[in-house]
Amino acid sequence: MPKFVPGLRLSELYYRQIVEPILKTRFPRLKYSAGLVGSGSEILGYDTRQSMDHNWGLRLFLFLTDKDLRTKSSQIDNELCMSLPRSFLGHSTSFGKPDEVGVRTPKQNNSEKVEHYIMFYSIRSFFKEYLNTDPYRKIGVSTWLTLPQQKLLSIVKGKIFHDDLGIRRIIRNFEYYPRDVWLFMLASQWAKISQKEAFVARTAVVGDELGSRIIASD
């Protein structure tokens, strides 16, 4: 087994030392952003050696303009397949095909092409797929209330390694709720607490100490 390196750090090293030089050499005029955001325990720094068995490893996102995504992504993809090394820091650069639930794992590949895990999006297409929202439009209150909190966290806790297209500025818009939304969510949580508060004492009165602790921890 290769040495464990936290996934976010591994992804940045992979980009700096391997992917970026290829892009500079083969596509010197390309404007793009690169990083690792979204789903994955490594985004929040929770990954361990056990995480290495599912959707973890030498992976990152390349964000292109809408036009370049349509016209150049296949060419860039093919160049990476042919130019990437077979491994980096002991980790395979090739991954197997997604299984029935979409999970990919590193896999040794002896063919001419590397089956890499570098994903291509425009900034708009990524946010549309991940948050079902257009990042270039003002986010309304109703939209804020439907955005999963764990997904918002995984956007802002990721890391952008290179940013010609300004995705960092887009991400900053998701760093925290507007004040009116925050106040509503805060009030909603206190309302939830108020509905359970009395049962902490009532369970204790009838001798259910364990039940009291469970309710208090909810």
Protein Blocks (a to p, Z undefined) as FASTA:
>chain_A
ZZdddfklmmmmmmmmmmmmmmmmmmmmbccddddededjklnopacfklmmgopajddd
ddddfklmmmmmmmmmmmmmmmpcfbeehiafbdcdddfkopacddddfbfbdcdfbdcd
dfklmmmmmnopafkbccdfklmmmmcfklmmmmmmmccfbdfkopmmmmmmmmpccfkl
mmmmmmmmmmmmmmmmmmmmmmmmnopamlmmmmmmZZ
